[in-house]
Amino acid sequence: MSHQFESRFVWLLAPLGMASLFVAIVLRPVEARSAAAQVWTPFVLVAGLLLIGLVADADGLFAAAGHRLARTARSGITIFVGVVVLVGAVTAVLNLDTAVAFLTPVLVYTARGRGELEAPLLCGCLLLANAGSLFLPGANLTNLIVLGHFHLTGGQFFSRMWAPGLAALLVTAVVIGAVEHRALRIHSDDVEATEPFSLGLGLLAVIVATVLVVVLRSPAIPVAATGVVVVGARIAHGKERIEEAVRVLGLPVLVGLFGVAVAVGTLGRSWNGPAILLSHLDSWGTAVVATLAAVLINNLPAAALLAAHRPSHPYSLLVGLNVGPNLLVTGSLAWFLWLRAARQAGARPSLATVTRLGTVAVPLSLAAAVGVLVLQGAH
């Protein structure tokens, strides 16, 4: 995907989404209102988490983690293991979109002095973020859209999904490590100074957001308010620009995807085809259908369509919606954020390489996660 094509697509997405939303409201106002009620909170939550990520990044938290990893790990394998933990943790706490937006440049800089290590770390950031977005509700917008039919706290969701989420993350990591094993064999004795960071608003906001997501059933507004407050404080003190906050939010993409999600959710409420299809599928079939839908129309609209009615196998549905996007660039918003962040860091992300890795990783990680769910009886 060229940079020019990507830019045009992003700016076309907003009017497309708004047009879709307008049509849905005119034709099916009741169903459109119900769909909007289901999907607005996830978008508010991710906006708040992106703002918190901006402040944490400005405080140097992500850069310090990357520098410390590069400083303490001599081998490529050790660095990669650290990256798996780092990406998984940031994804769970601050959302996969925040993880790819802020960790991608950190990992590019971490790998830059390690020769061939850039490819596994750069591709790993995206694939691991998608696969690791099953731990907490706020880790992926799809979780919150599907959970609109359920009343679970973050802690309750974690108790059901930590094992399948861990399976998906580890299998994805093993696939990347196996395919890129030559790059991971490098060894370096160069030691860089650890990047300094401040124990300020960024760390405090991360802690507050984590508690809110775990404890509350509807953390969107409190988390968004936290993000607005900490970014507002930095702007008021001249440490941040409003333009940067707007850029990080990626408003054309968020607005466009919201409109499309509401329109597709309206379709799912007006047409029972998807609900009937899912009612006849077991956990495995549900995950496969969710994967295909995510790749065809993006996982956020797919979640709104397939969860327009209470799904029979919600957790398997989430596995497909979260892990499935690793197959293709159309699968999730994270792909676009990853491409933008990588290019801004001076890297040349290869869609062919990451797609090839995803083609191998998705069937295996999907099978591992759904297999764990079936064994647990919580599918």
SVG drawing of the C-alpha trace seen along z (x, -y; Angstrom):
<svg xmlns="http://www.w3.org/2000/svg" viewBox="-37 -27 67 57">
<polyline fill="none" stroke="black" stroke-width="0.4" points="0.0,0.0 1.6,-3.3 1.7,-6.2 -0.4,-8.3 -3.1,-5.6 -3.2,-5.2 -3.7,-9.0 -6.5,-9.1 -8.2,-6.1 -8.1,-7.6 -9.6,-10.9 -12.3,-9.1 -13.2,-6.9 -14.8,-9.8 -17.3,-10.9 -18.1,-7.3 -18.8,-6.6 -20.9,-9.7 -22.9,-8.9 -23.5,-5.3 -24.6,-6.6 -27.0,-9.1 -28.6,-6.4 -29.0,-4.1 -30.7,-6.8 -33.1,-7.8 -34.0,-4.2 -34.0,-2.5 -34.0,-5.1 -34.8,-2.7 -32.2,-0.1 -29.6,-2.8 -30.2,-4.3 -29.8,-0.8 -26.6,-0.2 -25.1,-3.5 -25.8,-2.8 -23.8,0.4 -20.8,-1.0 -20.2,-4.6 -18.6,-3.6 -15.7,-1.6 -14.8,-4.5 -14.8,-6.9 -12.7,-4.5 -10.1,-4.1 -9.9,-7.9 -9.2,-8.3 -6.5,-5.5 -4.8,-7.1 -4.6,-10.4 -3.2,-8.7 -0.7,-6.9 0.3,-10.3 1.1,-11.6 2.9,-8.4 5.0,-8.6 5.8,-12.2 7.0,-11.3 9.4,-8.7 7.8,-5.6 7.7,-3.6 11.1,-4.8 12.6,-4.0 11.2,-0.4 12.7,0.1 16.1,-1.3 16.2,0.7 15.4,3.8 18.1,3.1 20.6,2.3 20.0,5.5 19.4,8.0 22.5,9.1 20.8,11.6 18.1,11.1 16.1,13.9 16.1,12.3 15.1,8.9 12.2,10.6 11.0,12.3 11.0,8.9 9.1,7.4 6.4,10.1 5.9,9.2 6.1,5.5 3.6,5.5 1.2,7.9 1.2,5.7 0.7,2.4 -2.0,3.9 -3.9,5.3 -3.7,2.1 -3.8,-0.7 -5.4,0.9 -3.8,2.4 -4.1,-0.8 -2.2,-2.6 0.4,0.2 1.1,0.0 1.0,-3.8 3.6,-4.3 5.6,-1.1 6.3,-0.7 8.8,-3.7 10.4,-2.5 11.0,1.0 12.3,-0.5 14.9,-2.5 15.6,0.5 16.4,2.7 18.2,0.1 21.6,0.9 21.0,4.7 21.2,5.2 18.5,7.7 16.5,7.5 14.2,4.7 11.9,7.1 10.8,9.4 10.4,6.6 8.5,4.4 6.2,7.2 5.9,8.6 4.6,5.3 1.5,5.5 0.8,9.2 1.4,9.5 -0.8,6.5 -3.8,8.0 -3.2,11.5 -2.7,10.0 -5.9,8.0 -8.0,10.7 -7.0,10.1 -9.1,7.1 -12.2,5.5 -10.5,2.2 -7.7,4.0 -9.8,4.0 -12.9,2.1 -14.4,5.4 -14.4,6.7 -16.6,3.8 -18.9,4.1 -19.6,7.8 -19.8,7.3 -22.6,4.8 -24.9,7.8 -23.2,8.8 -22.5,7.2 -18.9,8.1 -16.3,6.1 -12.8,6.2 -11.8,8.6 -14.6,11.0 -13.6,10.8 -9.9,11.4 -10.8,14.6 -12.5,16.0 -10.1,14.9 -6.5,14.8 -5.8,18.4 -7.0,18.2 -5.5,14.8 -2.1,16.1 -2.4,19.1 -3.0,16.7 -0.1,14.5 2.4,17.2 1.6,19.1 1.9,15.9 5.3,15.3 6.5,18.8 5.6,18.5 7.4,15.1 10.4,16.5 10.5,19.7 10.2,17.8 12.6,15.1 15.0,17.3 18.1,16.2 17.5,12.6 17.0,13.4 20.3,15.2 22.3,12.0 24.3,11.1 25.6,7.7 27.8,6.4 27.0,2.8 25.3,1.1 23.3,-2.1 22.4,-4.4 18.9,-3.9 16.4,-6.6 15.3,-8.8 11.6,-9.0 9.6,-11.0 7.2,-9.7 4.5,-12.2 1.1,-12.4 1.7,-9.6 2.4,-6.9 -0.4,-8.1 -2.9,-8.1 -1.9,-4.6 -2.5,-3.4 -5.9,-5.1 -7.0,-3.8 -5.9,-0.2 -8.0,-0.4 -11.0,-1.8 -10.9,0.8 -10.6,3.7 -13.1,2.5 -15.9,0.8 -18.4,2.3 -18.6,-0.9 -15.2,-2.6 -15.4,-4.6 -16.3,-8.0 -14.0,-8.0 -11.1,-6.8 -11.8,-9.4 -12.1,-12.1 -8.7,-11.0 -7.1,-11.3 -8.6,-14.7 -7.5,-16.0 -3.9,-14.8 -3.5,-16.0 -5.2,-19.3 -2.8,-19.8 0.2,-19.3 -1.3,-21.7 -2.0,-24.3 1.7,-24.2 2.9,-24.5 4.3,-20.9 1.9,-19.6 0.1,-20.9 -3.5,-20.5 -2.6,-19.5 -0.5,-16.5 -3.4,-15.3 -5.7,-15.5 -3.2,-13.7 -2.8,-10.9 -6.5,-10.4 -6.7,-9.9 -10.2,-11.4 -11.0,-10.8 -10.4,-7.0 -12.3,-6.9 -15.2,-8.9 -15.4,-6.9 -15.2,-3.5 -17.9,-4.7 -20.3,-5.6 -19.7,-2.3 -20.0,-0.3 -23.4,-1.9 -24.6,-1.3 -23.5,2.3 -25.0,2.8 -28.2,1.3 -28.1,3.9 -27.6,6.7 -30.7,5.6 -32.8,5.3 -31.6,8.6 -31.4,11.7 -29.1,13.6 -25.9,13.2 -27.6,14.1 -29.2,17.2 -25.9,18.2 -24.1,17.9 -26.8,19.8 -26.1,22.8 -22.3,22.8 -20.2,24.2 -17.2,22.4 -14.9,23.3 -17.2,22.2 -18.0,18.9 -14.3,18.1 -13.8,18.8 -16.8,16.7 -15.6,13.8 -12.1,14.0 -13.5,13.8 -15.9,11.0 -13.0,9.0 -10.8,9.3 -13.7,8.4 -15.1,5.4 -12.7,4.7 -13.2,6.1 -15.1,3.2 -18.0,3.2 -17.8,7.0 -18.3,6.9 -21.3,4.6 -22.8,6.9 -22.2,10.2 -23.0,9.0 -26.2,7.0 -28.0,9.8 -26.6,11.7 -24.2,14.3 -24.2,17.9 -20.4,18.1 -19.2,14.6 -15.7,15.5 -15.0,17.6 -16.5,14.7 -13.9,12.4 -11.0,14.7 -11.9,14.5 -12.4,10.8 -9.2,10.1 -6.7,12.7 -8.2,12.9 -7.1,9.4 -3.5,10.5 -4.3,12.1 -4.7,8.9 -4.3,5.1 -8.1,4.7 -8.6,6.5 -8.2,3.8 -7.5,0.1 -4.2,1.2 -2.7,1.9 -3.1,-1.7 -1.7,-3.1 1.2,-0.7 2.0,-1.7 1.9,-5.4 4.1,-5.0 6.6,-2.9 7.0,-5.3 7.3,-8.3 10.2,-6.4 12.0,-6.0 11.3,-2.3 10.0,-0.6 7.3,1.8 6.8,4.7 3.1,5.7 4.2,8.8 6.4,10.0 3.8,9.3 1.0,10.8 3.1,14.0 3.7,14.2 0.0,13.7 -1.0,16.3 0.9,18.9 0.2,17.5 -3.6,17.0 -4.8,20.6 -2.5,21.8 -3.2,19.1 -6.9,19.3 -7.0,23.0 -5.0,22.7 -7.3,20.0 -10.5,21.7 -9.2,25.0 -8.5,23.5 -12.0,22.0 -13.6,25.4 -11.6,27.1 -12.7,24.4 -16.3,24.7 -16.5,20.9 -16.9,20.5"/>
</svg>
